[in-house]
């Protein structure tokens, strides 16, 4: 048992319920519809679905210590299933849609899953026979489905048979996150409610510029601890909004639609933007390329002078021209409102990070690991050093 003082909330059930009570009408999750437009649900609507699914799970026999799993990409139902499980004292075990069949089977068996939610009928067909080899797995439900084996049916049952949530102890296990090792089967990391909430609260303190008016784009998989803590739980605690990226291939379009003012990402997102921009400048050539090169050089000179407490009118003018003609378009393609971004999971190229700092989109490196849920060290606007965690 812990013998230290924890900031509140110290469990994920309280984290969600407090934000639902405080920000009921705020947008929480946005999902792109078939017309390419983002549709939003509020904290109140998500809270109601969590309550309904919790009741349905309880009626089906899920109790404290049981394991509930899910095979799905980021979506509203991912979070609904997670917080419904937490509210019964159950453990949540998320898996990637893109995972190999034998890995799903290993994780389901190793974690002792009792119930499993799957995204669609296609995945259901692949796993429907798992209970024959895994006796602990009692039931599989389809999220994008109908009938008694659907998630909707469990929610409907719960709406008719509501049960109050239970507040887990900070030391209770919230979930297992399986990470692929260099050899052998994936390793399951047990993380408690306090692991998640303490990391979330500490991270938020590093970025006081983030408020309930904030909006981000979810591009990290929530099956990973970085996505869960920095993206999902932090946004919920803030009372802010989170648009869900349609896929890795649509991130550029999703940024333009959601217009985030903060981004939680990995280096390859910025690498692609940086490489794409340089390629476009090379292909375009002419005045645009000249202005771009001038702006990059002026930004570097401006930074070097500032470090010495100096300034140069000509350098500042060159940068302002390039910023207005070229760099502003880069910011606009990323939604036009970004105050900054966090980057983790791998080392950020300092040259690329410096470029984004120069054009007004600071990227703050963070370092951690799944076992620390996940953050260990973080840069922030008031204290940073490029190339450090």
Rosetta blueprint (number, residue, H / E / L):
1 X L
2 X L
3 X L
4 X L
5 X L
6 X L
7 X L
8 X L
9 X L
10 X L
11 X L
12 X H
13 X H
14 X H
15 X H
16 X H
17 X H
18 X H
19 X H
20 X H
21 X H
22 X H
23 X L
24 X L
25 X L
26 X L
27 X E
28 X E
29 X E
30 X E
31 X E
32 X E
33 X L
34 X L
35 X L
36 X L
37 X L
38 X E
39 X E
40 X E
41 X E
42 X E
43 X H
44 X H
45 X H
46 X H
47 X H
48 X H
49 X H
50 X H
51 X H
52 X H
53 X H
54 X H
55 X H
56 X H
57 X H
58 X H
59 X H
60 X L
61 X L
62 X L
63 X L
64 X L
65 X L
66 X L
67 X E
68 X E
69 X E
70 X E
71 X E
72 X L
73 X L
74 X L
75 X L
76 X H
77 X H
78 X H
79 X H
80 X H
81 X H
82 X H
83 X H
84 X H
85 X H
86 X H
87 X L
88 X L
89 X L
90 X L
91 X E
92 X E
93 X E
94 X E
95 X E
96 X L
97 X L
98 X L
99 X L
100 X L
101 X H
102 X H
103 X H
104 X H
105 X H
106 X H
107 X H
108 X H
109 X H
110 X H
111 X H
112 X L
113 X E
114 X E
115 X E
116 X E
117 X E
118 X E
119 X L
120 X L
121 X H
122 X H
123 X H
124 X H
125 X H
126 X H
127 X H
128 X L
129 X L
130 X H
131 X H
132 X H
133 X H
134 X L
135 X L
136 X L
137 X L
138 X L
139 X E
140 X E
141 X E
142 X E
143 X L
144 X L
145 X L
146 X L
147 X L
148 X L
149 X L
150 X E
151 X H
152 X H
153 X H
154 X H
155 X H
156 X H
157 X H
158 X H
159 X H
160 X H
161 X L
162 X L
163 X L
164 X L
165 X L
166 X L
167 X L
168 X L
169 X L
170 X L
171 X L
172 X L
173 X E
174 X E
175 X E
176 X E
177 X E
178 X E
179 X E
180 X L
181 X L
182 X L
183 X L
184 X L
185 X L
186 X L
187 X E
188 X E
189 X E
190 X E
191 X E
192 X E
193 X H
194 X H
195 X H
196 X H
197 X H
198 X H
199 X H
200 X H
201 X H
202 X H
203 X H
204 X H
205 X H
206 X H
207 X L
208 X L
209 X L
210 X L
211 X L
212 X L
213 X L
214 X L
215 X E
216 X E
217 X E
218 X E
219 X L
220 X L
221 X L
222 X L
223 X L
224 X L
225 X H
226 X H
227 X H
228 X H
229 X H
230 X H
231 X H
232 X H
233 X H
234 X H
235 X H
236 X H
237 X H
238 X H
239 X L
240 X L
241 X E
242 X E
243 X E
244 X E
245 X L
246 X L
247 X L
248 X H
249 X H
250 X H
251 X H
252 X H
253 X H
254 X H
255 X H
256 X H
257 X H
258 X H
259 X L
260 X L
261 X L
262 X E
263 X E
264 X E
265 X E
266 X E
267 X H
268 X H
269 X H
270 X H
271 X H
272 X H
273 X H
274 X H
275 X H
276 X H
277 X H
278 X H
279 X H
280 X H
281 X H
282 X H
283 X H
284 X H
285 X L
286 X H
287 X H
288 X H
289 X H
290 X H
291 X H
292 X H
293 X H
294 X H
295 X H
296 X H
297 X H
298 X H
299 X H
300 X H
301 X H
302 X H
303 X H
304 X H
305 X H
306 X H
307 X H
308 X L
309 X L
310 X L
311 X L
312 X L
313 X H
314 X H
315 X H
316 X H
317 X H
318 X H
319 X H
320 X H
321 X H
322 X H
323 X H
324 X H
325 X H
326 X H
327 X H
328 X H
329 X H
330 X H
331 X H
332 X H
333 X H
334 X L
335 X L
336 X L
337 X L
338 X L
339 X L
340 X E
341 X E
342 X E
343 X E
344 X E
345 X L
346 X L
347 X L
348 X L
349 X L
350 X H
351 X H
352 X H
353 X H
354 X H
355 X H
356 X H
357 X H
358 X H
359 X L
360 X L
361 X L
362 X E
363 X E
364 X E
365 X E
366 X E
367 X E
368 X E
369 X E
370 X H
371 X H
372 X H
373 X L
374 X E
375 X E
376 X E
377 X E
378 X E
379 X L
380 X E
381 X L
382 X L
383 X E
384 X L
385 X L
386 X L
387 X L
388 X L
389 X L
